[in-house]
Amino acid sequence: MQKRVYIAYTGGTIGMRRTTYGYAPASGFLAAQMQLMPELHNDLMPAYDIHEFDPLLDSSNMTPADWLKIAQDIAHHYDDYDGFIVLHGTDTMAYTAAALSFVLQGLRKPVILTGSQIPLCEVRNDARENLITVMLLAASYPIPEVCLYFGSTLLRGNRATKVDAMGFNAFASPNYPPLGAVGIDISINWDDIQPAPTMPDTLEVKTIAPAPIGALRLFPGMPAGIVRNMLQAPLKALVLEAYGVGNGPTRDRDFVDALREASDRGIIIIDCSQCLRGSVNLHGYATGLALAKAGVISGFDMTAEAALAKLFYLYSQTYSVDTIKRLLQSNLRGELTRPD
């Protein structure tokens, strides 16, 4: 029996057309382009249905409400397809992939995000290879995870980050091995893939909603007043992108005091590294330990995208502050590795 895949087209470069104002999404254009691809009519390819979102979004306009909409769309069609593809713009694809990994609970089928750097309508593009390969992956490889496929590499969705604005290998997973590599053959690293859930046997969509959550990247000479202002109400949580293994300018007492006062008020501050590789260790240096004593918690080797999406997800479940802190530092969907 021919496999079937469901394609949720949310927008992005892959389906755009050339206009006098530059590339722009156009309703129905991607589906028409795909109908012209002889590869998709080959007997080896799965059958597919496309659901085009309205409006089509440049991914820069994505919000938590859109993440939930995508998850609900997948759940609505979950029993009817072998796999699911989310076509998405590259700018915030890593955020969406991370968010879907938390929201889609009990996932047993592949959900794979992809897009392109050049639209499918252009003669030379990366869209064709990404699209064909991801359809084969979603149809025939029972990977029970939210993944991101780009530039011949399959990544865990909540481990991915965009590393190149111009190249075809636009995404990387610095702190976790690729789930698969595509060359002459498709090679899946099954040992690195999350096991399918044992219970329950149905997909559940957990809510995710906007929340007063922020992100702040430290830089040398940052005035403590900026940090203090950032940590004012209504903020509930902050992803702090610190140096190295989680260090900050602790010689600035006003900076440390601002963190401590916010933590005492119940604001969660999670420390992620500005480095692509490596893990936060707040006990490795005195400058990290001072942050821990001020109430900052470790994000270990999570990407900033995953930490932010995880915060949105956890706050949407109405957990207590202590529970959110505990779950932030727990491995829920393969998004972090805690040291032994």
C-alpha positions as CSV (number, residue, x, y, z in Angstrom):
1,M,0.0,0.0,0.0
2,Q,1.3,3.4,-0.9
3,K,2.4,5.5,2.0
4,R,0.8,8.9,2.7
5,V,2.3,12.1,4.1
6,Y,0.7,15.2,5.2
7,I,2.3,18.5,4.3
8,A,1.5,21.6,6.4
9,Y,2.7,24.6,4.4
10,T,3.1,27.5,6.8
11,G,5.1,29.8,4.5
12,G,8.7,30.5,4.0
13,T,11.1,30.8,1.1
14,I,10.4,27.3,-0.3
15,G,7.0,28.3,-1.8
16,M,7.6,31.9,-2.6
17,R,7.5,33.5,-6.1
18,R,9.5,36.3,-7.5
19,T,7.7,39.7,-7.5
20,T,8.7,43.3,-8.2
21,Y,9.2,43.7,-4.4
22,G,11.3,40.5,-4.0
23,Y,10.3,37.0,-3.0
24,A,6.9,36.8,-1.5
25,P,4.4,33.9,-0.6
26,A,1.5,33.4,-3.0
27,S,-1.5,31.2,-2.3
28,G,-1.6,28.0,-4.3
29,F,1.8,28.6,-5.9
30,L,3.8,25.9,-4.0
31,A,1.2,23.2,-4.8
32,A,1.3,24.2,-8.5
33,Q,5.1,24.0,-8.5
34,M,5.0,20.5,-6.9
35,Q,2.5,19.2,-9.5
36,L,5.1,20.1,-12.2
37,M,7.8,17.9,-10.5
38,P,8.0,14.5,-12.3
39,E,9.8,13.0,-9.2
40,L,6.7,13.4,-7.1
41,H,4.7,11.2,-9.6
42,N,7.2,8.3,-9.3
43,D,5.7,5.1,-7.9
44,L,8.5,5.2,-5.2
45,M,7.2,8.4,-3.8
46,P,4.4,8.6,-1.2
47,A,1.0,10.1,-1.9
48,Y,0.7,13.6,-0.3
49,D,-1.8,16.2,0.7
50,I,-1.0,19.8,1.3
51,H,-2.7,22.1,3.7
52,E,-1.7,25.7,3.0
53,F,-2.0,27.9,6.1
54,D,-3.9,31.2,5.8
55,P,-2.2,33.6,5.9
56,L,1.2,32.2,4.8
57,L,3.8,33.6,7.1
58,D,7.4,34.6,6.8
59,S,8.8,32.7,9.8
60,S,9.9,36.0,11.4
61,N,6.2,36.5,12.1
62,M,5.8,33.2,13.9
63,T,4.4,33.3,17.5
64,P,3.5,30.6,20.1
65,A,-0.1,30.8,18.9
66,D,1.2,29.6,15.4
67,W,3.1,26.8,17.0
68,L,-0.1,25.6,18.7
69,K,-2.0,25.9,15.4
70,I,0.6,23.7,13.6
71,A,0.5,21.1,16.4
72,Q,-3.3,21.0,16.4
73,D,-3.3,20.6,12.6
74,I,-1.0,17.6,12.8
75,A,-3.1,16.1,15.6
76,H,-6.3,16.5,13.6
77,H,-4.8,14.4,10.7
78,Y,-2.6,12.2,12.8
79,D,-4.5,8.9,12.2
80,D,-4.7,9.3,8.5
81,Y,-1.0,9.6,7.5
82,D,2.3,7.8,7.9
83,G,4.3,11.0,8.5
84,F,4.1,14.7,8.7
85,I,6.1,17.5,7.0
86,V,6.0,21.2,8.1
87,L,7.3,23.5,5.4
88,H,8.6,26.6,7.2
89,G,10.8,29.6,6.8
90,T,14.4,29.1,8.1
91,D,14.7,32.2,10.4
92,T,12.6,30.7,13.2
93,M,12.4,27.1,12.2
94,A,14.5,25.9,15.1
95,Y,12.2,27.6,17.6
96,T,9.1,25.9,16.0
97,A,10.8,22.6,15.9
98,A,11.7,22.8,19.6
99,A,8.2,24.0,20.5
100,L,6.5,21.1,18.6
101,S,8.7,18.6,20.4
102,F,7.3,19.7,23.7
103,V,3.7,20.2,22.6
104,L,3.2,16.9,20.7
105,Q,3.1,14.4,23.5
106,G,2.9,10.7,22.7
107,L,4.3,11.1,19.2
108,R,4.9,7.9,17.4
109,K,5.3,9.1,13.8
110,P,7.8,11.4,12.2
111,V,7.2,15.1,12.1
112,I,9.9,16.8,10.0
113,L,10.4,20.5,9.4
114,T,12.2,21.7,6.3
115,G,12.4,24.6,3.9
116,S,14.9,26.1,1.6
117,Q,17.3,29.0,1.0
118,I,16.2,29.4,-2.6
119,P,12.5,29.0,-3.7
120,L,11.4,25.9,-5.6
121,C,10.4,28.1,-8.6
122,E,14.1,29.0,-9.3
123,V,16.1,26.8,-11.7
124,R,18.9,26.4,-9.2
125,N,17.6,25.7,-5.7
126,D,17.9,23.6,-2.6
127,A,14.2,23.2,-2.3
128,R,13.8,20.3,-4.6
129,E,16.3,18.0,-2.7
130,N,15.0,19.0,0.7
131,L,11.4,18.4,-0.3
132,I,11.9,15.0,-2.1
133,T,14.1,13.6,0.7
134,V,11.9,14.8,3.6
135,M,8.9,13.1,1.9
136,L,10.8,9.8,1.7
137,L,11.9,10.2,5.3
138,A,8.4,11.0,6.6
139,A,6.8,8.1,4.7
140,S,9.2,5.3,5.2
141,Y,11.3,5.9,8.4
142,P,9.3,5.5,11.6
143,I,11.1,8.1,13.7
144,P,9.0,9.0,16.7
145,E,10.4,12.5,17.0
146,V,10.1,16.1,15.8
147,C,13.0,16.5,13.4
148,L,14.5,19.2,11.2
149,Y,15.9,18.2,7.8
150,F,18.2,20.6,5.9
151,G,21.2,20.2,3.6
152,S,21.4,16.4,3.6
153,T,21.3,16.2,7.4
154,L,18.5,15.1,9.7
155,L,18.6,16.7,13.2
156,R,16.6,16.4,16.4
157,G,14.3,19.4,16.2
158,N,15.0,20.7,19.7
159,R,18.8,20.4,19.2
160,A,18.9,22.4,16.0
161,T,20.1,25.9,15.5
162,K,20.5,28.1,12.4
163,V,24.2,28.6,11.7
164,D,24.3,30.0,8.2
165,A,22.1,32.7,6.6
166,M,23.3,32.0,3.1
167,G,24.5,28.4,2.7
168,F,22.5,25.3,2.0
169,N,23.8,23.6,5.2
170,A,22.0,26.2,7.2
171,F,21.4,24.2,10.4
172,A,23.5,22.3,12.9
173,S,23.1,20.3,16.1
174,P,26.3,21.2,17.9
175,N,25.6,19.3,21.1
176,Y,23.9,16.1,19.7
177,P,24.8,13.8,16.8
178,P,22.7,14.1,13.6
179,L,19.9,11.6,13.5
180,G,20.6,10.8,9.9
181,A,22.7,11.7,6.9
182,V,21.7,11.6,3.3
183,G,24.1,10.9,0.4
184,I,23.9,8.1,-2.0
185,D,22.0,6.2,0.7
186,I,19.8,7.4,3.5
187,S,21.5,6.5,6.8
188,I,19.6,6.8,10.1
189,N,21.4,6.7,13.4
190,W,18.8,4.7,15.2
191,D,20.8,4.5,18.4
192,D,20.5,8.3,18.8
193,I,16.8,8.4,18.3
194,Q,14.3,8.7,21.1
195,P,12.3,5.5,21.8
196,A,8.6,5.6,20.9
197,P,6.5,6.2,24.0
198,T,5.0,3.2,25.6
199,M,1.9,5.0,26.9
200,P,-0.5,6.5,25.9
201,D,-1.2,5.2,22.5
202,T,-2.8,8.5,21.3
203,L,-1.2,11.8,20.4
204,E,-2.0,14.6,22.9
205,V,-1.4,18.3,22.1
206,K,-0.3,20.2,25.1
207,T,-1.2,23.9,25.1
208,I,1.4,26.6,24.5
209,A,0.7,30.2,24.7
210,P,2.3,33.6,24.7
211,A,3.9,34.5,28.1
212,P,6.1,37.4,29.4
213,I,9.4,35.6,28.8
214,G,12.5,37.3,27.6
215,A,16.1,36.6,26.3
216,L,19.2,38.6,27.0
217,R,22.7,38.1,25.5
218,L,25.5,39.4,27.8
219,F,28.2,41.6,26.4
220,P,31.3,43.2,28.0
221,G,30.4,46.4,29.6
222,M,26.6,45.8,29.7
223,P,25.2,48.3,32.2
224,A,23.6,46.5,35.1
225,G,20.6,48.9,34.7
226,I,19.7,47.2,31.4
227,V,19.5,43.8,33.2
228,R,17.5,45.3,36.1
229,N,15.1,46.9,33.7
230,M,14.7,43.7,31.7
231,L,13.8,41.8,34.9
232,Q,10.9,44.1,35.9
233,A,7.3,43.0,35.9
234,P,5.5,41.6,33.9
235,L,8.5,39.4,33.0
236,K,8.3,35.9,34.4
237,A,11.4,34.2,33.0
238,L,14.6,35.0,31.2
239,V,17.0,33.1,29.0
240,L,20.3,34.5,29.9
241,E,22.9,33.9,27.2
242,A,26.1,34.0,29.2
243,Y,29.8,33.5,28.4
244,G,31.5,30.1,28.0
245,V,30.3,27.6,30.6
246,G,27.7,30.1,31.9
247,N,29.9,32.9,33.3
248,G,28.9,36.5,33.8
249,P,30.4,39.8,35.1
250,T,30.1,39.1,38.8
251,R,32.5,41.8,39.7
252,D,29.6,44.1,39.0
253,R,27.7,43.8,42.3
254,D,24.7,45.6,40.9
255,F,24.4,43.1,38.1
256,V,24.5,40.2,40.6
257,D,22.0,41.9,42.9
258,A,19.6,42.5,40.0
259,L,19.6,38.7,39.3
260,R,19.2,37.8,43.0
261,E,16.3,40.3,43.5
262,A,14.5,39.0,40.5
263,S,15.0,35.4,41.5
264,D,13.7,36.2,45.0
265,R,10.5,37.6,43.3
266,G,10.0,34.3,41.5
267,I,11.4,35.2,38.1
268,I,13.2,32.2,36.6
269,I,16.6,32.9,35.1
270,I,18.0,30.1,33.0
271,D,21.6,30.2,31.9
272,C,22.5,29.1,28.4
273,S,25.9,29.5,26.8
274,Q,26.7,31.8,23.9
275,C,28.9,29.1,22.6
276,L,27.5,26.7,20.0
277,R,29.2,23.7,21.7
278,G,29.6,22.7,25.3
279,S,27.5,22.8,28.4
280,V,26.8,25.3,31.2
281,N,28.6,24.4,34.4
282,L,27.8,27.0,37.1
283,H,30.3,25.4,39.5
284,G,33.3,25.5,37.2
285,Y,34.3,29.1,37.8
286,A,33.7,31.6,40.6
287,T,31.9,33.8,38.1
288,G,29.5,31.0,37.4
289,L,29.0,30.0,41.0
290,A,28.1,33.6,41.9
291,L,25.3,33.4,39.4
292,A,24.1,30.1,40.9
293,K,24.1,31.7,44.4
294,A,22.0,34.5,42.9
295,G,19.3,32.0,41.9
296,V,20.3,31.5,38.3
297,I,19.7,27.9,37.1
298,S,21.7,25.9,34.5
299,G,20.4,25.2,31.0
300,F,23.2,22.7,30.5
301,D,23.7,22.1,26.8
302,M,20.3,23.3,25.6
303,T,20.2,25.8,22.7
304,A,18.7,29.2,23.5
305,E,15.9,28.3,21.1
306,A,15.0,25.2,22.9
307,A,15.2,26.9,26.3
308,L,12.9,29.7,25.2
309,A,10.4,27.3,23.6
310,K,10.5,25.1,26.7
311,L,9.8,28.0,29.0
312,F,6.7,29.0,26.9
313,Y,5.6,25.3,27.1
314,L,6.1,25.0,30.8
315,Y,4.4,28.3,31.7
316,S,1.4,27.3,29.6
317,Q,0.9,24.3,31.8
318,T,0.3,26.5,34.9
319,Y,3.0,24.7,36.9
320,S,4.5,26.3,40.0
321,V,7.8,28.1,39.8
322,D,9.6,25.3,41.6
323,T,8.1,22.7,39.2
324,I,9.1,24.8,36.2
325,K,12.7,25.1,37.5
326,R,12.9,21.4,38.0
327,L,11.5,20.5,34.6
328,L,13.7,23.1,32.9
329,Q,16.7,21.2,34.1
330,S,15.2,17.8,33.3
331,N,15.5,16.0,29.9
332,L,11.9,15.9,28.6
333,R,12.3,15.3,24.9
334,G,16.0,14.8,24.3
335,E,16.7,18.5,24.4
336,L,19.5,18.4,27.0
337,T,22.2,16.2,28.5
338,R,22.9,16.5,32.1
339,P,26.4,15.5,33.3
340,D,26.7,12.4,35.4
